[in-house]
């Protein structure tokens, strides 16, 4: 009977460990998805830049604005990708850092460019929700014993 209880205890521990590992992957997956959404959002300004360059020879303000937006979105995507990689080692800290970075970035956008705050709102909402999910799963993993 004692051997049977030890086996059941070991199985429960393995199941619990597997569930915690899945939460880590889930949090990291959310970080990866947010980086991917951010990168895909940068494709439209890049597309507009390419179209502008192929149709005209002079550089206008629209081109410079689109190029700046594309570069900025790619940089945010790279930062989120680095944090996704870091999430392998510290899932909660990486998710929290990503959320804080993204929130601070959009607070700065709201302060300095209030008219552009709602541009691309759908992707911003998706990224924010993804980061909240990453923080939630990282927190659960951290405090689950």
C-alpha positions as CSV (number, residue, x, y, z in Angstrom):
1,X,0.0,0.0,0.0
2,X,2.8,2.4,0.8
3,X,4.4,1.8,-2.6
4,X,1.0,2.6,-4.2
5,X,0.8,5.9,-2.3
6,X,4.4,6.9,-3.3
7,X,3.6,6.2,-6.9
8,X,0.4,8.3,-6.8
9,X,2.3,11.1,-5.0
10,X,5.1,11.0,-7.7
11,X,2.4,11.1,-10.5
12,X,0.7,14.1,-8.9
13,X,4.1,15.9,-8.6
14,X,4.9,15.2,-12.2
15,X,1.4,16.4,-13.3
16,X,1.8,19.6,-11.2
17,X,5.3,20.2,-12.7
18,X,4.0,19.7,-16.2
19,X,1.2,22.2,-15.6
20,X,3.7,24.8,-14.3
21,X,5.9,24.2,-17.4
22,X,2.9,24.7,-19.6
23,X,2.1,28.0,-17.9
24,X,5.7,29.1,-18.6
25,X,5.3,28.3,-22.3
26,X,1.9,29.9,-22.4
27,X,3.4,33.2,-21.0
28,X,6.3,33.0,-23.4
29,X,3.8,32.3,-26.2
30,X,1.9,35.4,-25.4
31,X,5.1,37.4,-25.5
32,X,6.0,35.9,-28.9
33,X,2.5,36.6,-30.2
34,X,2.7,40.3,-29.1
35,X,6.1,40.7,-30.8
36,X,4.6,39.1,-33.9
37,X,1.6,41.4,-33.9
38,X,3.8,44.4,-33.5
39,X,6.0,43.3,-36.4
40,X,3.0,42.7,-38.6
41,X,1.6,46.1,-37.7
42,X,4.9,47.6,-39.0
43,X,4.3,46.0,-42.4
44,X,1.7,48.5,-43.5
45,X,3.9,51.6,-43.0
46,X,6.7,49.8,-44.7
47,X,4.4,49.0,-47.6
48,X,3.4,52.6,-47.9
49,X,7.1,53.6,-48.0
50,X,7.9,51.2,-50.7
51,X,4.9,52.4,-52.8
52,X,5.9,56.0,-52.2
53,X,9.5,55.4,-53.3
54,X,8.4,53.5,-56.4
55,X,5.9,56.1,-57.5
56,X,7.8,59.4,-56.8
57,X,11.4,60.6,-56.7
58,X,11.1,63.2,-54.0
59,X,10.9,62.5,-50.3
60,X,7.8,64.0,-48.7
61,X,6.7,64.3,-45.1
62,X,4.4,61.4,-45.5
63,X,7.3,59.1,-46.5
64,X,9.4,60.3,-43.5
65,X,6.5,59.8,-41.1
66,X,5.7,56.3,-42.4
67,X,9.4,55.3,-42.3
68,X,9.7,56.6,-38.7
69,X,6.6,54.7,-37.7
70,X,7.8,51.5,-39.4
71,X,11.2,51.8,-37.7
72,X,9.7,52.5,-34.3
73,X,7.3,49.6,-34.6
74,X,10.1,47.2,-35.7
75,X,12.2,48.4,-32.7
76,X,9.3,47.7,-30.3
77,X,8.9,44.2,-31.9
78,X,12.6,43.6,-31.4
79,X,12.4,44.6,-27.8
80,X,9.4,42.3,-27.2
81,X,11.3,39.5,-29.0
82,X,14.3,39.9,-26.7
83,X,11.9,39.9,-23.7
84,X,10.3,36.7,-25.1
85,X,13.8,35.1,-25.1
86,X,14.4,36.3,-21.6
87,X,11.1,34.8,-20.6
88,X,12.7,31.4,-21.0
89,X,14.7,32.1,-17.8
90,X,12.5,34.6,-15.9
91,X,8.9,34.4,-17.3
92,X,7.3,36.7,-14.8
93,X,10.0,39.4,-14.9
94,X,10.1,39.3,-18.7
95,X,6.4,39.6,-19.0
96,X,6.2,42.4,-16.5
97,X,9.0,44.2,-18.1
98,X,7.3,43.9,-21.5
99,X,4.0,45.2,-20.2
100,X,5.7,48.1,-18.4
101,X,7.7,49.0,-21.5
102,X,4.7,48.9,-23.7
103,X,2.5,50.9,-21.3
104,X,5.3,53.5,-20.8
105,X,5.7,53.7,-24.6
106,X,2.0,54.5,-25.1
107,X,1.9,56.9,-22.3
108,X,4.7,58.8,-24.0
109,X,2.9,58.7,-27.3
110,X,-0.3,60.0,-25.6
111,X,1.7,62.9,-24.1
112,X,3.8,63.9,-27.1
113,X,1.6,62.9,-30.0
114,X,-2.0,62.9,-28.7
115,X,-3.5,63.0,-32.2
116,X,-1.7,59.7,-33.1
117,X,-2.7,57.9,-30.0
118,X,-5.6,56.0,-31.6
119,X,-3.8,55.0,-34.8
120,X,-3.6,51.3,-35.0
121,X,-5.8,50.8,-32.0
122,X,-6.7,47.2,-32.8
123,X,-3.1,46.0,-32.8
124,X,-2.4,48.0,-29.6
125,X,-5.3,46.4,-27.9
126,X,-4.2,42.9,-29.0
127,X,-0.7,43.5,-27.9
128,X,-1.8,44.9,-24.5
129,X,-4.2,41.9,-23.9
130,X,-1.4,39.5,-24.9
131,X,1.0,41.2,-22.4
132,X,-1.6,41.0,-19.7
133,X,-2.0,37.3,-20.3
134,X,1.7,36.8,-20.2
135,X,2.0,38.6,-16.9
136,X,-0.9,36.6,-15.5
137,X,0.6,33.3,-16.5
138,X,4.0,34.3,-15.2
139,X,2.5,35.4,-11.9
140,X,0.6,32.2,-11.5
141,X,3.8,30.2,-12.3
142,X,5.8,32.2,-9.8
143,X,3.3,31.8,-7.0
144,X,2.2,28.2,-7.6
145,X,4.6,26.6,-5.1
